[in-house]
Amino acid sequence: MTDRIASIRKAVVDGKHAEIETMVQEAIDDKTDLDALINEALIGAMDIVGKKFAANEIFVPEMIASAVTMKKGLALIKPLLTGKGPQSKGVILIGTVKGDIHDIGKNLVTMMLEGAGFSVHDLGVDLSVEKLISKVEKIKPDILALSALLSTTMPEMGKVIKALENRGLRDSVKVMVGGAPVDSEFADKIGADGYAKDAGEAVQLAKEFLHLN
C-alpha cells in the first residue's frame, strides 16, 4: 500500500472531512489507481471504522464523521470511473416500516453499508407493505433491511415478510431487521434472516448474507 493510500485511509478513519477532498484530488492528479483509492483507502477505512465501533473504541458521532468523509472522497472519484463505477458488493433496500417516521438509525446504517461498498437504495420512512414489495419486485435487491423504532410498528415487519412469501419473492431476498425495540427473538419469530442491533452489526450481517467475510 502506498503512503498516499494509507494517509487517505487514516484521514477517513479519523473523520478528517475538511481535508479529504484535497487529499483525494491530489491522488487523482498524480494518477493514483482509482480502484485502490476506493477499495483500499475509502472502503478499507470504513471496514476499520466498523470494527472500532463494534469494539466500543469509537461511538456514533465518530462513525458519522468517518462516513461523511468517505462519501466526500468517493464523490470526487465516481465521475472518473468508466462504465457503471465501482463494483458493488450487493444491492440493499432499506426503509422504516409503515406508521414509523424515525430515520436517524436507518440513515446511519445506510451510510455504513455504503461505506462498506454496498449499493443502497434508501426508500425512506412510513413505508407500506405494498410499496416495499413493489420495490423488491422492481429493484431485485440481495437484501431488504427493515427498521422500526416504535414497538407498535414492529408487526409491520412480519407483514412484509409474509407478503414476500405470498408473492413468491421470499427465497430471492435476505431480510434483516433492526431498531430499538427489535431483538433477535423477534426476528426469529417473524421469519427474518437476521437481526442487527446497530450499524456495525448491519454491515457484518450483510457480508455474512452474501458470503463476503
C-alpha positions as CSV (number, residue, x, y, z in Angstrom):
1,M,0.0,0.0,0.0
2,T,1.4,3.4,-0.9
3,D,1.9,6.1,1.6
4,R,-0.8,8.2,-0.1
5,I,-3.4,5.4,0.1
6,A,-2.5,4.9,3.8
7,S,-2.8,8.6,4.5
8,I,-6.3,8.8,2.9
9,R,-7.4,5.7,4.7
10,K,-6.3,7.2,8.1
11,A,-8.0,10.5,7.2
12,V,-11.3,8.7,6.8
13,V,-10.9,6.7,9.9
14,D,-10.1,9.9,11.8
15,G,-13.1,11.7,10.2
16,K,-10.9,14.5,8.6
17,H,-13.8,15.6,6.3
18,A,-12.3,19.1,5.8
19,E,-9.1,17.7,4.4
20,I,-10.2,14.6,2.5
21,E,-11.2,16.3,-0.8
22,T,-7.7,17.9,-1.2
23,M,-6.0,14.6,-0.4
24,V,-8.1,12.6,-2.8
25,Q,-7.8,15.2,-5.6
26,E,-4.0,15.2,-5.2
27,A,-4.1,11.4,-5.5
28,I,-6.2,11.6,-8.6
29,D,-3.9,14.3,-10.2
30,D,-1.0,12.0,-9.5
31,K,-2.7,9.2,-11.4
32,T,-3.2,7.0,-8.3
33,D,-5.1,3.8,-9.2
34,L,-8.8,4.6,-8.7
35,D,-9.7,1.1,-7.7
36,A,-7.1,1.3,-5.0
37,L,-8.4,4.6,-3.8
38,I,-11.9,3.2,-3.5
39,N,-11.2,-0.2,-2.1
40,E,-8.0,0.2,-0.1
41,A,-8.4,3.8,1.1
42,L,-12.1,4.6,1.4
43,I,-13.8,1.3,1.8
44,G,-10.8,-0.1,3.7
45,A,-11.1,2.7,6.1
46,M,-14.8,2.1,6.8
47,D,-14.0,-1.6,7.5
48,I,-11.7,-0.4,10.2
49,V,-14.3,2.1,11.5
50,G,-16.9,-0.7,11.7
51,K,-14.6,-2.9,13.7
52,K,-13.7,0.0,16.1
53,F,-17.4,0.7,16.6
54,A,-18.2,-2.9,17.3
55,A,-15.3,-2.9,19.9
56,N,-16.7,0.3,21.5
57,E,-13.5,2.1,20.6
58,I,-15.5,4.8,18.9
59,F,-19.1,5.9,19.0
60,V,-21.9,7.2,16.8
61,P,-20.5,10.7,16.3
62,E,-17.1,9.4,15.2
63,M,-18.7,6.9,12.9
64,I,-20.8,9.5,11.2
65,A,-17.8,11.8,10.7
66,S,-15.9,8.9,9.0
67,A,-18.9,8.1,6.8
68,V,-19.3,11.7,5.7
69,T,-15.5,11.9,5.0
70,M,-15.7,8.7,2.9
71,K,-18.6,10.0,0.9
72,K,-16.8,13.3,0.1
73,G,-13.8,11.4,-1.2
74,L,-15.9,8.9,-3.2
75,A,-17.8,11.8,-4.8
76,L,-14.6,13.0,-6.4
77,I,-13.7,9.6,-7.8
78,K,-17.1,8.4,-9.2
79,P,-17.3,10.8,-12.2
80,L,-13.9,9.5,-13.4
81,L,-14.9,5.8,-13.4
82,T,-15.8,4.3,-16.8
83,G,-18.9,2.1,-17.1
84,K,-21.1,1.6,-14.0
85,G,-18.5,2.6,-11.5
86,P,-17.1,0.6,-8.6
87,Q,-18.2,-3.0,-8.3
88,S,-21.0,-3.2,-5.8
89,K,-20.7,-5.9,-3.1
90,G,-24.5,-6.3,-3.3
91,V,-27.8,-4.3,-3.6
92,I,-29.7,-3.4,-0.4
93,L,-33.1,-1.9,0.0
94,I,-33.6,-0.1,3.4
95,G,-36.6,1.6,4.9
96,T,-38.6,2.3,8.0
97,V,-42.0,0.4,8.1
98,K,-45.5,1.9,8.0
99,G,-46.5,4.1,10.9
100,D,-43.0,4.9,11.9
101,I,-41.2,8.1,10.8
102,H,-37.9,7.7,12.7
103,D,-34.9,7.7,10.4
104,I,-31.7,8.5,12.4
105,G,-30.7,4.9,12.9
106,K,-31.7,3.9,9.4
107,N,-29.6,6.8,8.0
108,L,-26.6,5.7,9.9
109,V,-27.0,2.1,8.8
110,T,-27.3,3.4,5.2
111,M,-24.1,5.4,5.5
112,M,-22.2,2.4,6.9
113,L,-23.5,0.0,4.3
114,E,-22.5,2.4,1.5
115,G,-19.1,2.9,3.1
116,A,-18.6,-0.9,3.1
117,G,-19.2,-0.9,-0.7
118,F,-22.9,-1.9,-1.0
119,S,-25.3,-0.2,-3.4
120,V,-28.0,1.0,-1.0
121,H,-31.5,2.3,-2.0
122,D,-33.0,4.2,0.9
123,L,-36.7,4.2,0.5
124,G,-37.4,6.5,3.4
125,V,-40.0,6.2,6.2
126,D,-43.6,5.2,6.8
127,L,-43.4,2.6,4.1
128,S,-46.5,0.4,3.3
129,V,-46.2,-3.3,2.8
130,E,-47.3,-2.8,-0.9
131,K,-44.6,-0.2,-1.6
132,L,-41.9,-2.3,-0.1
133,I,-42.9,-5.3,-2.1
134,S,-43.2,-3.4,-5.3
135,K,-39.7,-2.0,-4.8
136,V,-38.4,-5.5,-4.2
137,E,-40.0,-6.7,-7.4
138,K,-38.6,-3.7,-9.4
139,I,-35.0,-3.5,-8.0
140,K,-34.5,-7.1,-7.1
141,P,-32.2,-6.5,-4.1
142,D,-30.0,-9.0,-2.4
143,I,-31.1,-7.8,1.0
144,L,-34.1,-6.0,2.4
145,A,-33.4,-4.1,5.6
146,L,-36.3,-3.0,7.7
147,S,-36.2,-0.5,10.6
148,A,-38.7,0.3,13.4
149,L,-38.3,2.5,16.5
150,L,-41.8,2.1,17.8
151,S,-43.0,-1.2,19.3
152,T,-46.4,-0.6,17.8
153,T,-45.0,-0.7,14.2
154,M,-42.9,-3.9,14.7
155,P,-45.7,-6.1,13.4
156,E,-45.4,-4.4,10.0
157,M,-42.1,-6.2,9.6
158,G,-43.8,-9.6,9.9
159,K,-46.5,-8.4,7.4
160,V,-43.7,-7.6,4.9
161,I,-42.1,-11.0,5.2
162,K,-45.5,-12.7,4.8
163,A,-46.2,-10.6,1.7
164,L,-42.8,-11.6,0.2
165,E,-43.8,-15.3,0.8
166,N,-47.2,-14.7,-0.8
167,R,-45.6,-13.1,-3.9
168,G,-43.1,-15.9,-4.3
169,L,-40.2,-13.5,-3.5
170,R,-39.0,-14.7,-0.2
171,D,-36.3,-17.0,-1.4
172,S,-34.8,-14.3,-3.6
173,V,-34.0,-11.8,-0.9
174,K,-32.5,-11.9,2.6
175,V,-34.3,-9.8,5.2
176,M,-32.6,-8.1,8.1
177,V,-34.4,-6.2,10.8
178,G,-33.3,-3.6,13.4
179,G,-34.4,-0.8,15.7
180,A,-34.5,-0.1,19.4
181,P,-37.5,-2.4,20.3
182,V,-36.4,-5.2,18.0
183,D,-34.3,-8.2,19.1
184,S,-33.1,-11.5,17.7
185,E,-36.0,-13.3,19.3
186,F,-38.5,-11.2,17.4
187,A,-36.5,-11.5,14.2
188,D,-36.8,-15.3,14.5
189,K,-40.5,-15.1,15.4
190,I,-41.4,-13.2,12.2
191,G,-39.1,-15.3,10.0
192,A,-36.4,-12.7,9.3
193,D,-33.0,-13.9,8.2
194,G,-31.2,-11.9,10.8
195,Y,-31.1,-9.0,13.3
196,A,-28.6,-6.2,13.7
197,K,-28.5,-4.1,16.9
198,D,-26.5,-1.3,15.3
199,A,-24.9,-0.1,12.1
200,G,-21.7,-2.0,12.6
201,E,-23.6,-5.3,13.0
202,A,-25.7,-4.5,10.0
203,V,-22.6,-4.3,7.8
204,Q,-21.3,-7.6,9.2
205,L,-24.7,-9.3,8.8
206,A,-24.9,-8.1,5.1
207,K,-21.5,-9.5,4.5
208,E,-22.5,-12.8,6.0
209,F,-25.6,-13.0,3.9
210,L,-23.6,-12.6,0.8
211,H,-20.6,-14.7,1.9
212,L,-18.2,-11.7,1.8
213,N,-16.4,-12.4,5.2
